[in-house]
Amino acid sequence: MSIQVKFFASLREQVGLSDITIEQASTAAEVWDLATDKQQQPDNVLVAINLEYAKLNSSVNDGDEVAFFPPVTGG
Amino acid sequence: MAMKSPFSHPLLVADMAAIISEDYFEPWHLISEHQQKSELAKQFGATATFVGSMRDFNDDADVSEMLLEHYPEMTKRYLEKLEHDAKQQWPIIDCLIAHRVGHIKPADAIVVIACWSAHRRAALDACNWLIEQLKFNAPFWKKESRPDGNVWVEHNTAG
């Protein structure tokens, strides 16, 4: 199993990682714990799985791309 | 170009455009050029536009520059989804969304949204909906250069 994990913006700086691959996880929350070595998760963290918004308790599968980022501020 | 329309009349709809640019663009030129090149321009009865530009202040601090980060693959997909969803809700004939990323200077346009329809209400409502959806859901993040350092913007203004 292989899951690509990405972090963006302030969350990337906070975590100290832009991307990492992990071998095993069943939910996005578990992906966070494994990728960040259980760093404290901000209350307002957003998650996307395969480029679509998801939830922390959403399931992940082999080959997924999971991204974590703070509230968006474009426009 | 003809497509199945959720509305009462047959609707011709152009291929809509979502542009993400690291380079400066002149917003009105972009809108004008898009309209002039459209094969459906003769059906446009209404054009509604929104242009968002960079201020040189935020939260009472001077801002000299901005870095706009995004999630490239998701951003493009999300903007195209917004255009698709807008087409399902309003009889818009054409639509343009353009957004800057990278280094931005005060007064530069950050975002351009233009909607074209046969009558004004659809263009106005779709344009308003698109900018609100973009601001609160499209994966862009602003980092401002202020006198005391570089600061991530943590939330959008209410409007």
gemmi code that builds the backbone of each chain (N, CA, C; Angstrom):
import gemmi

chains = {
    "A": [
        ("MET", (0.855, -1.193, 0.000), (0.000, 0.000, 0.000), (0.886, 1.236, 0.000)),
        ("SER", (0.471, 2.241, -0.768), (1.248, 3.473, -0.843), (0.294, 4.663, -0.934)),
        ("ILE", (0.466, 5.623, -0.050), (-0.397, 6.810, -0.030), (0.489, 8.053, -0.073)),
        ("GLN", (0.241, 8.901, -1.073), (0.980, 10.155, -1.188), (0.305, 11.196, -0.296)),
        ("VAL", (1.092, 11.880, 0.511), (0.543, 12.863, 1.436), (1.161, 14.233, 1.138)),
        ("LYS", (0.327, 15.257, 1.069), (0.804, 16.614, 0.792), (0.298, 17.588, 1.845)),
        ("PHE", (1.114, 18.602, 2.103), (0.730, 19.669, 3.029), (0.913, 21.004, 2.319)),
        ("PHE", (0.026, 21.943, 2.591), (0.099, 23.225, 1.910), (0.080, 24.397, 2.893)),
        ("ALA", (0.688, 25.497, 2.423), (0.619, 26.810, 3.076), (1.126, 26.737, 4.524)),
        ("SER", (0.398, 27.373, 5.444), (0.893, 27.449, 6.830), (1.034, 26.069, 7.453)),
        ("LEU", (0.214, 25.142, 6.999), (0.276, 23.787, 7.561), (1.578, 23.091, 7.151)),
        ("ARG", (2.046, 23.381, 5.927), (3.319, 22.813, 5.475), (4.462, 23.316, 6.358)),
        ("GLU", (4.407, 24.611, 6.684), (5.462, 25.179, 7.523), (5.369, 24.642, 8.951)),
        ("GLN", (4.148, 24.489, 9.423), (3.951, 23.992, 10.797), (4.433, 22.546, 10.937)),
        ("VAL", (4.086, 21.750, 9.959), (4.438, 20.326, 10.013), (5.900, 20.101, 9.631)),
        ("GLY", (6.415, 20.985, 8.773), (7.801, 20.839, 8.335), (7.976, 19.866, 7.187)),
        ("LEU", (6.894, 19.617, 6.471), (6.908, 18.680, 5.342), (6.056, 19.233, 4.216)),
        ("SER", (6.488, 19.042, 2.976), (5.586, 19.378, 1.864), (4.920, 18.107, 1.338)),
        ("ASP", (5.649, 17.015, 1.312), (5.030, 15.758, 0.898), (5.812, 14.578, 1.461)),
        ("ILE", (5.114, 13.468, 1.561), (5.706, 12.246, 2.111), (4.848, 11.066, 1.632)),
        ("THR", (5.425, 9.914, 1.551), (4.661, 8.707, 1.217), (4.571, 7.829, 2.449)),
        ("ILE", (3.385, 7.346, 2.723), (3.242, 6.399, 3.837), (2.750, 5.056, 3.292)),
        ("GLU", (2.967, 4.041, 4.060), (2.729, 2.672, 3.562), (1.353, 2.121, 3.922)),
        ("GLN", (0.797, 2.598, 5.021), (-0.421, 1.943, 5.505), (-1.270, 2.917, 6.303)),
        ("ALA", (-2.554, 3.008, 5.991), (-3.498, 3.802, 6.789), (-4.896, 3.448, 6.331)),
        ("SER", (-5.875, 3.642, 7.224), (-7.248, 3.324, 6.825), (-8.117, 4.570, 6.714)),
        ("THR", (-7.741, 5.646, 7.412), (-8.516, 6.888, 7.314), (-7.557, 8.071, 7.145)),
        ("ALA", (-8.137, 9.219, 6.756), (-7.312, 10.424, 6.599), (-6.697, 10.827, 7.942)),
        ("ALA", (-7.441, 10.659, 9.019), (-6.911, 10.998, 10.340), (-5.681, 10.147, 10.669)),
        ("GLU", (-5.731, 8.897, 10.280), (-4.593, 8.014, 10.511), (-3.409, 8.416, 9.624)),
        ("VAL", (-3.722, 8.876, 8.428), (-2.670, 9.375, 7.537), (-1.945, 10.553, 8.203)),
        ("TRP", (-2.735, 11.466, 8.778), (-2.134, 12.618, 9.471), (-1.184, 12.141, 10.573)),
        ("ASP", (-1.659, 11.232, 11.406), (-0.847, 10.765, 12.544), (0.459, 10.130, 12.068)),
        ("LEU", (0.367, 9.322, 11.033), (1.564, 8.628, 10.557), (2.525, 9.591, 9.855)),
        ("ALA", (1.956, 10.517, 9.067), (2.805, 11.422, 8.291), (3.475, 12.471, 9.176)),
        ("THR", (2.792, 12.881, 10.234), (3.315, 13.970, 11.072), (3.905, 13.464, 12.386)),
        ("ASP", (3.944, 12.173, 12.571), (4.390, 11.599, 13.837), (3.518, 12.117, 14.990)),
        ("LYS", (2.233, 12.145, 14.715), (1.190, 12.537, 15.689), (1.341, 13.962, 16.205)),
        ("GLN", (1.727, 14.868, 15.300), (1.716, 16.278, 15.690), (0.283, 16.733, 15.951)),
        ("GLN", (0.158, 17.759, 16.804), (-1.163, 18.322, 17.106), (-1.816, 18.816, 15.819)),
        ("GLN", (-3.055, 18.433, 15.652), (-3.754, 18.834, 14.428), (-4.583, 20.087, 14.695)),
        ("PRO", (-4.421, 21.146, 13.878), (-5.244, 22.349, 14.084), (-6.726, 22.019, 13.938)),
        ("ASP", (-7.571, 22.747, 14.670), (-9.017, 22.486, 14.636), (-9.598, 22.669, 13.241)),
        ("ASN", (-9.017, 23.623, 12.499), (-9.647, 23.997, 11.221), (-8.983, 23.349, 10.009)),
        ("VAL", (-8.244, 22.273, 10.219), (-7.554, 21.633, 9.089), (-8.566, 21.087, 8.068)),
        ("LEU", (-8.241, 21.285, 6.787), (-9.075, 20.740, 5.713), (-8.333, 19.586, 5.065)),
        ("VAL", (-9.107, 18.636, 4.536), (-8.487, 17.458, 3.928), (-9.123, 17.193, 2.558)),
        ("ALA", (-8.278, 16.802, 1.621), (-8.766, 16.392, 0.299), (-8.169, 15.025, -0.022)),
        ("ILE", (-8.985, 14.167, -0.586), (-8.512, 12.858, -1.047), (-8.718, 12.804, -2.552)),
        ("ASN", (-7.632, 12.569, -3.269), (-7.687, 12.535, -4.746), (-8.352, 13.789, -5.309)),
        ("LEU", (-7.964, 14.945, -4.762), (-8.361, 16.266, -5.267), (-9.801, 16.645, -4.961)),
        ("GLU", (-10.469, 15.873, -4.103), (-11.842, 16.203, -3.705), (-11.874, 16.384, -2.187)),
        ("TYR", (-12.647, 17.394, -1.735), (-12.771, 17.570, -0.289), (-13.288, 16.294, 0.363)),
        ("ALA", (-12.725, 15.985, 1.524), (-13.120, 14.782, 2.253), (-13.149, 15.119, 3.749)),
        ("LYS", (-13.352, 14.104, 4.556), (-13.362, 14.310, 6.003), (-12.237, 13.520, 6.641)),
        ("LEU", (-11.919, 13.884, 7.866), (-10.817, 13.184, 8.530), (-11.127, 11.709, 8.746)),
        ("ASN", (-12.419, 11.384, 8.857), (-12.746, 9.965, 9.041), (-13.022, 9.246, 7.714)),
        ("SER", (-12.755, 9.943, 6.598), (-12.928, 9.291, 5.287), (-11.891, 8.188, 5.105)),
        ("SER", (-12.298, 7.146, 4.401), (-11.394, 6.021, 4.141), (-10.364, 6.394, 3.089)),
        ("VAL", (-9.186, 5.814, 3.194), (-8.160, 5.969, 2.157), (-7.799, 4.586, 1.622)),
        ("ASN", (-7.349, 4.610, 0.352), (-7.020, 3.352, -0.319), (-5.648, 3.443, -0.960)),
        ("ASP", (-5.165, 2.291, -1.350), (-3.869, 2.222, -2.017), (-3.852, 3.151, -3.238)),
        ("GLY", (-2.800, 3.948, -3.365), (-2.661, 4.839, -4.510), (-3.302, 6.206, -4.332)),
        ("ASP", (-3.989, 6.430, -3.208), (-4.644, 7.729, -2.979), (-3.626, 8.836, -2.745)),
        ("GLU", (-4.072, 10.056, -3.072), (-3.316, 11.256, -2.690), (-4.129, 11.987, -1.636)),
        ("VAL", (-3.544, 12.193, -0.482), (-4.244, 12.847, 0.627), (-3.544, 14.169, 0.925)),
        ("ALA", (-4.312, 15.258, 0.906), (-3.726, 16.580, 1.149), (-4.365, 17.218, 2.379)),
        ("PHE", (-3.525, 17.890, 3.150), (-3.997, 18.635, 4.327), (-3.643, 20.100, 4.129)),
        ("PHE", (-4.603, 20.979, 4.447), (-4.312, 22.397, 4.295), (-5.203, 23.251, 5.196)),
        ("PRO", (-4.806, 24.510, 5.407), (-5.609, 25.398, 6.266), (-6.779, 25.977, 5.475)),
        ("PRO", (-7.679, 26.723, 6.144), (-8.773, 27.374, 5.416), (-8.233, 28.194, 4.248)),
        ("VAL", (-8.967, 28.189, 3.163), (-8.472, 28.807, 1.930), (-8.727, 30.318, 1.957)),
        ("THR", (-7.882, 31.048, 1.230), (-7.970, 32.515, 1.284), (-7.725, 33.142, -0.092)),
        ("GLY", (-8.210, 32.486, -1.133), (-7.999, 33.042, -2.468), (-8.997, 34.133, -2.809)),
        ("GLY", (-8.980, 34.542, -4.056), (-9.918, 35.525, -4.571), (-9.547, 36.941, -4.229)),
    ],
    "B": [
        ("MET", (-21.270, 21.955, -29.983), (-21.395, 23.027, -28.992), (-22.760, 23.002, -28.302)),
        ("ALA", (-23.789, 22.443, -29.005), (-25.093, 22.346, -28.345), (-25.016, 21.326, -27.225)),
        ("MET", (-25.641, 21.607, -26.117), (-25.618, 20.663, -25.008), (-27.012, 20.557, -24.410)),
        ("LYS", (-27.228, 19.478, -23.696), (-28.515, 19.300, -23.029), (-28.649, 20.384, -21.964)),
        ("SER", (-29.747, 21.090, -22.018), (-29.913, 22.210, -21.101), (-30.917, 21.877, -20.012)),
        ("PRO", (-30.624, 22.255, -18.759), (-31.599, 22.054, -17.699), (-32.684, 23.125, -17.746)),
        ("PHE", (-32.604, 24.038, -18.705), (-33.542, 25.153, -18.765), (-34.542, 24.934, -19.898)),
        ("SER", (-35.531, 25.816, -19.977), (-36.650, 25.573, -20.872), (-36.307, 25.751, -22.349)),
        ("HIS", (-35.267, 26.483, -22.658), (-34.939, 26.713, -24.060), (-33.607, 26.039, -24.382)),
        ("PRO", (-33.403, 25.681, -25.666), (-32.102, 25.117, -26.044), (-31.013, 26.141, -25.778)),
        ("LEU", (-29.929, 25.699, -25.190), (-28.881, 26.650, -24.812), (-27.568, 26.244, -25.466)),
        ("LEU", (-26.999, 27.169, -26.194), (-25.657, 26.940, -26.714), (-24.676, 27.429, -25.660)),
        ("VAL", (-23.712, 26.611, -25.355), (-22.782, 26.956, -24.290), (-21.354, 26.812, -24.803)),
        ("ALA", (-20.563, 27.829, -24.566), (-19.173, 27.796, -25.010), (-18.343, 26.913, -24.090)),
        ("ASP", (-17.196, 26.490, -24.581), (-16.227, 25.843, -23.709), (-15.754, 26.893, -22.707)),
        ("MET", (-15.980, 26.634, -21.445), (-15.678, 27.672, -20.460), (-14.204, 27.621, -20.091)),
        ("ALA", (-13.717, 28.734, -19.583), (-12.276, 28.843, -19.391), (-11.927, 29.067, -17.931)),
        ("ALA", (-10.984, 28.259, -17.410), (-10.414, 28.482, -16.080), (-8.911, 28.646, -16.265)),
        ("ILE", (-8.433, 29.825, -15.923), (-7.021, 30.156, -16.147), (-6.348, 30.387, -14.805)),
        ("ILE", (-5.222, 29.751, -14.599), (-4.407, 30.011, -13.414), (-3.062, 30.503, -13.931)),
        ("SER", (-2.678, 31.697, -13.520), (-1.525, 32.340, -14.151), (-0.499, 32.826, -13.129)),
        ("GLU", (0.750, 32.502, -13.377), (1.833, 33.065, -12.563), (2.217, 34.453, -13.058)),
        ("ASP", (1.733, 34.809, -14.225), (2.096, 36.089, -14.833), (0.995, 37.124, -14.631)),
        ("TYR", (1.415, 38.380, -14.582), (0.473, 39.495, -14.505), (-0.524, 39.424, -15.662)),
        ("PHE", (-1.791, 39.715, -15.364), (-2.740, 39.910, -16.469), (-3.546, 41.170, -16.221)),
        ("GLU", (-3.946, 41.790, -17.328), (-4.781, 42.986, -17.260), (-6.222, 42.484, -17.344)),
        ("PRO", (-7.007, 42.654, -16.267), (-8.299, 41.964, -16.193), (-9.272, 42.347, -17.291)),
        ("TRP", (-9.341, 43.628, -17.617), (-10.352, 44.062, -18.586), (-9.965, 43.609, -19.982)),
        ("HIS", (-8.685, 43.551, -20.231), (-8.230, 43.031, -21.522), (-8.606, 41.551, -21.660)),
        ("LEU", (-8.408, 40.828, -20.554), (-8.727, 39.391, -20.556), (-10.208, 39.158, -20.863)),
        ("ILE", (-11.052, 39.945, -20.199), (-12.505, 39.803, -20.392), (-12.890, 40.193, -21.827)),
        ("SER", (-12.366, 41.313, -22.269), (-12.689, 41.807, -23.609), (-12.233, 40.819, -24.680)),
        ("GLU", (-11.030, 40.313, -24.500), (-10.484, 39.369, -25.483), (-11.330, 38.092, -25.537)),
        ("HIS", (-11.716, 37.600, -24.351), (-12.529, 36.381, -24.294), (-13.856, 36.602, -25.022)),
        ("GLN", (-14.467, 37.756, -24.772), (-15.764, 38.039, -25.402), (-15.621, 38.166, -26.911)),
        ("GLN", (-14.576, 38.888, -27.336), (-14.409, 39.119, -28.777), (-14.139, 37.824, -29.537)),
        ("LYS", (-13.473, 36.878, -28.869), (-13.135, 35.624, -29.546), (-14.274, 34.617, -29.527)),
        ("SER", (-15.299, 34.886, -28.712), (-16.370, 33.904, -28.564), (-17.210, 33.783, -29.832)),
        ("GLU", (-17.462, 32.555, -30.225), (-18.332, 32.314, -31.381), (-19.781, 32.639, -31.058)),
        ("LEU", (-20.074, 32.752, -29.762), (-21.457, 32.973, -29.338), (-21.719, 34.417, -28.927)),
        ("ALA", (-20.792, 35.314, -29.256), (-20.894, 36.696, -28.771), (-22.207, 37.363, -29.157)),
        ("LYS", (-22.767, 36.991, -30.286), (-24.010, 37.631, -30.729), (-25.203, 37.233, -29.860)),
        ("GLN", (-25.019, 36.194, -29.018), (-26.110, 35.801, -28.119), (-25.989, 36.448, -26.738)),
        ("PHE", (-24.858, 37.109, -26.511), (-24.669, 37.715, -25.190), (-25.550, 38.953, -25.065)),
        ("GLY", (-26.488, 38.902, -24.111), (-27.258, 40.106, -23.834), (-26.792, 40.769, -22.558)),
        ("ALA", (-26.050, 40.018, -21.762), (-25.611, 40.550, -20.470), (-24.238, 39.996, -20.119)),
        ("THR", (-23.413, 40.860, -19.571), (-22.098, 40.449, -19.064), (-21.973, 40.934, -17.630)),
        ("ALA", (-21.702, 40.015, -16.715), (-21.458, 40.397, -15.320), (-20.016, 40.043, -14.986)),
        ("THR", (-19.322, 40.959, -14.322), (-17.908, 40.715, -14.026), (-17.605, 41.001, -12.566)),
        ("PHE", (-16.627, 40.291, -12.069), (-16.034, 40.607, -10.765), (-14.523, 40.594, -10.935)),
        ("VAL", (-13.869, 41.648, -10.455), (-12.409, 41.698, -10.457), (-11.966, 41.973, -9.032)),
        ("GLY", (-11.170, 41.085, -8.486), (-10.599, 41.276, -7.157), (-9.138, 41.644, -7.296)),
        ("SER", (-8.727, 42.716, -6.629), (-7.345, 43.190, -6.750), (-6.663, 43.194, -5.395)),
        ("MET", (-5.348, 43.262, -5.418), (-4.593, 43.262, -4.161), (-4.567, 44.665, -3.549)),
        ("ARG", (-4.928, 44.733, -2.262), (-4.814, 45.986, -1.501), (-3.404, 46.125, -0.945)),
        ("ASP", (-3.032, 47.373, -0.597), (-1.733, 47.545, 0.068), (-1.886, 47.618, 1.582)),
        ("PHE", (-3.020, 47.126, 2.078), (-3.233, 47.054, 3.523), (-4.138, 45.879, 3.849)),
        ("ASN", (-4.016, 45.355, 5.064), (-4.926, 44.313, 5.548), (-4.821, 44.262, 7.056)),
        ("ASP", (-5.942, 44.193, 7.734), (-5.944, 44.170, 9.209), (-5.078, 45.295, 9.780)),
        ("ASP", (-5.207, 46.498, 9.247), (-4.480, 47.685, 9.723), (-2.967, 47.615, 9.515)),
        ("ALA", (-2.484, 46.678, 8.728), (-1.038, 46.595, 8.447), (-0.783, 46.923, 6.971)),
        ("ASP", (0.377, 47.560, 6.724), (0.771, 47.787, 5.329), (1.188, 46.455, 4.715)),
        ("VAL", (0.837, 46.272, 3.473), (1.217, 45.042, 2.765), (1.928, 45.455, 1.474)),
        ("SER", (3.181, 45.018, 1.326), (3.981, 45.460, 0.175), (3.957, 44.451, -0.973)),
        ("GLU", (3.679, 43.196, -0.637), (3.693, 42.154, -1.658), (2.895, 40.963, -1.127)),
        ("MET", (2.517, 40.075, -2.029), (1.788, 38.882, -1.606), (2.293, 37.681, -2.389)),
        ("LEU", (2.386, 36.566, -1.689), (2.679, 35.307, -2.373), (1.405, 34.474, -2.342)),
        ("LEU", (0.943, 34.070, -3.505), (-0.281, 33.271, -3.565), (0.073, 31.831, -3.914)),
        ("GLU", (-0.131, 30.958, -2.946), (0.148, 29.531, -3.155), (-1.159, 28.825, -3.522)),
        ("HIS", (-1.039, 27.715, -4.208), (-2.237, 26.925, -4.481), (-1.870, 25.445, -4.594)),
        ("TYR", (-2.898, 24.629, -4.761), (-2.750, 23.179, -4.916), (-3.062, 22.925, -6.384)),
        ("PRO", (-2.040, 22.952, -7.255), (-2.277, 23.088, -8.695), (-3.302, 22.118, -9.272)),
        ("GLU", (-3.153, 20.837, -9.013), (-4.065, 19.868, -9.635), (-5.502, 20.059, -9.144)),
        ("MET", (-5.652, 20.332, -7.860), (-7.002, 20.473, -7.308), (-7.629, 21.803, -7.706)),
        ("THR", (-6.825, 22.847, -7.800), (-7.348, 24.166, -8.123), (-8.004, 24.182, -9.493)),
        ("LYS", (-7.264, 23.705, -10.471), (-7.774, 23.693, -11.844), (-9.091, 22.908, -11.912)),
        ("ARG", (-9.055, 21.735, -11.286), (-10.237, 20.871, -11.292), (-11.415, 21.544, -10.581)),
        ("TYR", (-11.112, 22.236, -9.464), (-12.181, 22.855, -8.692), (-12.820, 24.015, -9.459)),
        ("LEU", (-11.992, 24.829, -10.113), (-12.536, 25.960, -10.867), (-13.401, 25.464, -12.036)),
        ("GLU", (-12.959, 24.418, -12.684), (-13.763, 23.865, -13.784), (-15.079, 23.277, -13.259)),
        ("LYS", (-15.025, 22.685, -12.079), (-16.253, 22.158, -11.458), (-17.224, 23.299, -11.136)),
        ("LEU", (-16.683, 24.411, -10.635), (-17.546, 25.560, -10.340), (-18.252, 26.039, -11.600)),
        ("GLU", (-17.512, 26.126, -12.689), (-18.127, 26.573, -13.938), (-19.220, 25.601, -14.378)),
        ("HIS", (-18.933, 24.338, -14.267), (-19.929, 23.314, -14.617), (-21.168, 23.450, -13.737)),
        ("ASP", (-20.956, 23.614, -12.437), (-22.089, 23.727, -11.512), (-22.892, 24.997, -11.779)),
        ("ALA", (-22.199, 26.080, -12.128), (-22.913, 27.337, -12.439), (-23.814, 27.144, -13.660)),
        ("LYS", (-23.296, 26.406, -14.636), (-24.088, 26.153, -15.851), (-25.358, 25.366, -15.539)),
        ("GLN", (-25.281, 24.519, -14.515), (-26.457, 23.723, -14.150), (-27.511, 24.565, -13.439)),
        ("GLN", (-27.069, 25.665, -12.837), (-27.997, 26.472, -12.036), (-28.580, 27.665, -12.770)),
        ("TRP", (-27.812, 28.202, -13.733), (-28.259, 29.399, -14.449), (-28.003, 29.211, -15.936)),
        ("PRO", (-28.842, 29.832, -16.784), (-28.633, 29.723, -18.230), (-27.520, 30.669, -18.709)),
        ("ILE", (-26.320, 30.406, -18.275), (-25.209, 31.238, -18.752), (-24.629, 30.603, -20.022)),
        ("ILE", (-24.248, 31.455, -20.926), (-23.757, 30.996, -22.223), (-22.251, 30.784, -22.181)),
        ("ASP", (-21.581, 31.651, -21.461), (-20.118, 31.547, -21.394), (-19.659, 32.069, -20.040)),
        ("CYS", (-18.454, 31.661, -19.671), (-17.941, 32.001, -18.348), (-16.421, 31.979, -18.394)),
        ("LEU", (-15.819, 32.884, -17.676), (-14.356, 32.942, -17.585), (-13.967, 33.116, -16.128)),
        ("ILE", (-13.047, 32.290, -15.665), (-12.442, 32.491, -14.340), (-10.936, 32.529, -14.545)),
        ("ALA", (-10.301, 33.555, -14.032), (-8.836, 33.630, -14.073), (-8.332, 34.002, -12.690)),
        ("HIS", (-7.267, 33.351, -12.248), (-6.739, 33.595, -10.902), (-5.226, 33.633, -10.953)),
        ("ARG", (-4.655, 34.632, -10.298), (-3.196, 34.709, -10.221), (-2.662, 33.791, -9.126)),
        ("VAL", (-1.435, 33.327, -9.307), (-0.670, 32.666, -8.248), (0.749, 33.238, -8.302)),
        ("GLY", (1.533, 32.925, -7.281), (2.910, 33.411, -7.253), (2.996, 34.796, -6.623)),
        ("HIS", (3.971, 35.581, -7.074), (4.225, 36.890, -6.472), (3.310, 37.951, -7.082)),
        ("ILE", (2.640, 38.680, -6.209), (1.641, 39.669, -6.640), (1.925, 41.003, -5.960)),
        ("LYS", (1.746, 42.078, -6.706), (1.991, 43.435, -6.200), (0.654, 44.147, -5.967)),
        ("PRO", (0.648, 45.127, -5.049), (-0.585, 45.895, -4.837), (-1.113, 46.467, -6.152)),
        ("ALA", (-2.406, 46.457, -6.277), (-3.163, 46.927, -7.455), (-3.246, 45.881, -8.557)),
        ("ASP", (-2.442, 44.829, -8.488), (-2.584, 43.754, -9.472), (-3.932, 43.048, -9.278)),
        ("ALA", (-4.535, 42.648, -10.369), (-5.739, 41.820, -10.265), (-5.343, 40.439, -9.747)),
        ("ILE", (-6.122, 39.931, -8.808), (-5.907, 38.570, -8.286), (-6.868, 37.599, -8.964)),
        ("VAL", (-8.106, 38.026, -9.088), (-9.119, 37.124, -9.652), (-10.037, 37.885, -10.602)),
        ("VAL", (-10.420, 37.210, -11.646), (-11.382, 37.743, -12.619), (-12.459, 36.692, -12.831)),
        ("ILE", (-13.703, 37.128, -12.724), (-14.817, 36.240, -13.082), (-15.722, 37.012, -14.033)),
        ("ALA", (-16.072, 36.400, -15.135), (-17.014, 37.025, -16.062), (-18.030, 35.971, -16.492)),
        ("CYS", (-19.286, 36.364, -16.492), (-20.365, 35.478, -16.936), (-21.179, 36.189, -18.001)),
        ("TRP", (-21.495, 35.453, -19.045), (-22.282, 35.999, -20.135), (-23.588, 35.205, -20.252)),
        ("SER", (-24.692, 35.922, -20.401), (-25.988, 35.260, -20.571), (-26.862, 36.114, -21.478)),
        ("ALA", (-28.010, 35.575, -21.841), (-28.909, 36.321, -22.718), (-29.546, 37.494, -21.972)),
        ("HIS", (-29.816, 37.277, -20.673), (-30.479, 38.306, -19.870), (-29.706, 38.512, -18.562)),
        ("ARG", (-29.881, 39.663, -17.927), (-28.977, 40.091, -16.850), (-28.991, 39.219, -15.599)),
        ("ARG", (-30.137, 38.703, -15.218), (-30.228, 38.046, -13.902), (-29.316, 36.826, -13.804)),
        ("ALA", (-29.284, 36.022, -14.858), (-28.457, 34.810, -14.818), (-26.976, 35.168, -14.689)),
        ("ALA", (-26.529, 36.160, -15.461), (-25.119, 36.537, -15.416), (-24.754, 37.093, -14.045)),
        ("LEU", (-25.615, 37.967, -13.513), (-25.331, 38.576, -12.199), (-25.316, 37.532, -11.088)),
        ("ASP", (-26.318, 36.672, -11.065), (-26.413, 35.678, -9.986), (-25.283, 34.651, -10.078)),
        ("ALA", (-24.962, 34.209, -11.294), (-23.895, 33.220, -11.450), (-22.543, 33.818, -11.054)),
        ("CYS", (-22.301, 35.062, -11.425), (-21.036, 35.716, -11.096), (-20.879, 35.839, -9.574)),
        ("ASN", (-21.956, 36.258, -8.911), (-21.931, 36.392, -7.457), (-21.685, 35.040, -6.784)),
        ("TRP", (-22.368, 34.035, -7.264), (-22.216, 32.681, -6.689), (-20.782, 32.174, -6.895)),
        ("LEU", (-20.255, 32.388, -8.089), (-18.910, 31.883, -8.394), (-17.842, 32.509, -7.508)),
        ("ILE", (-17.907, 33.810, -7.279), (-16.831, 34.419, -6.474), (-16.940, 33.962, -5.015)),
        ("GLU", (-18.164, 33.801, -4.521), (-18.298, 33.333, -3.133), (-17.815, 31.887, -2.985)),
        ("GLN", (-18.154, 31.041, -3.927), (-17.683, 29.650, -3.878), (-16.162, 29.584, -3.971)),
        ("LEU", (-15.617, 30.385, -4.892), (-14.157, 30.389, -5.074), (-13.462, 30.835, -3.795)),
        ("LYS", (-13.950, 31.929, -3.209), (-13.241, 32.484, -2.047), (-13.237, 31.518, -0.864)),
        ("PHE", (-14.315, 30.768, -0.719), (-14.410, 29.941, 0.488), (-14.083, 28.468, 0.261)),
        ("ASN", (-13.788, 28.081, -0.976), (-13.518, 26.655, -1.227), (-12.334, 26.360, -2.139)),
        ("ALA", (-11.977, 27.253, -3.034), (-10.883, 26.937, -3.965), (-9.548, 26.983, -3.213)),
        ("PRO", (-8.694, 25.990, -3.418), (-7.473, 25.875, -2.604), (-6.347, 26.836, -3.015)),
        ("PHE", (-6.542, 28.102, -2.601), (-5.516, 29.141, -2.717), (-5.215, 29.654, -1.312)),
        ("TRP", (-3.968, 30.098, -1.109), (-3.590, 30.677, 0.186), (-2.700, 31.887, -0.036)),
        ("LYS", (-2.996, 32.964, 0.724), (-2.232, 34.216, 0.589), (-1.239, 34.364, 1.733)),
        ("LYS", (-0.038, 34.762, 1.364), (0.967, 35.103, 2.380), (1.407, 36.534, 2.108)),
        ("GLU", (1.168, 37.409, 3.086), (1.425, 38.834, 2.883), (2.787, 39.237, 3.424)),
        ("SER", (3.448, 40.143, 2.720), (4.697, 40.743, 3.209), (4.339, 42.039, 3.929)),
        ("ARG", (4.513, 42.009, 5.244), (4.195, 43.169, 6.081), (5.485, 43.702, 6.696)),
        ("PRO", (5.453, 44.909, 7.272), (6.684, 45.474, 7.857), (7.325, 44.569, 8.908)),
        ("ASP", (6.512, 43.798, 9.621), (7.062, 42.932, 10.674), (7.268, 41.489, 10.218)),
        ("GLY", (7.188, 41.237, 8.919), (7.476, 39.890, 8.411), (6.396, 39.381, 7.471)),
        ("ASN", (6.562, 38.144, 7.064), (5.604, 37.520, 6.152), (4.551, 36.755, 6.957)),
        ("VAL", (3.302, 36.995, 6.632), (2.201, 36.461, 7.450), (1.189, 35.760, 6.550)),
        ("TRP", (0.816, 34.532, 6.898), (-0.272, 33.850, 6.185), (-1.596, 34.500, 6.549)),
        ("VAL", (-2.419, 34.756, 5.555), (-3.780, 35.244, 5.820), (-4.582, 34.050, 6.324)),
        ("GLU", (-5.266, 34.237, 7.456), (-5.920, 33.082, 8.087), (-7.382, 32.909, 7.708)),
        ("HIS", (-8.002, 33.984, 7.226), (-9.419, 33.847, 6.848), (-9.778, 34.942, 5.860)),
        ("ASN", (-10.828, 34.682, 5.108), (-11.337, 35.686, 4.177), (-12.160, 36.729, 4.922)),
        ("THR", (-12.290, 37.889, 4.295), (-13.230, 38.871, 4.831), (-14.646, 38.380, 4.540)),
        ("ALA", (-15.594, 38.881, 5.324), (-16.972, 38.415, 5.165), (-17.554, 38.837, 3.820)),
        ("GLY", (-17.107, 39.926, 3.278), (-17.630, 40.347, 1.979), (-17.545, 41.846, 1.826)),
    ],
}
model = gemmi.Model(1)
for chain_id, residues in chains.items():
    chain = gemmi.Chain(chain_id)
    for i, (resn, *xyz) in enumerate(residues, 1):
        res = gemmi.Residue()
        res.name, res.seqid = resn, gemmi.SeqId(i, " ")
        for name, pos in zip(("N", "CA", "C"), xyz):
            atom = gemmi.Atom()
            atom.name, atom.element = name, gemmi.Element(name[0])
            atom.pos, atom.b_iso = gemmi.Position(*pos), 0.0
            res.add_atom(atom)
        chain.add_residue(res)
    model.add_chain(chain)
structure = gemmi.Structure()
structure.add_model(model)
structure.setup_entities()
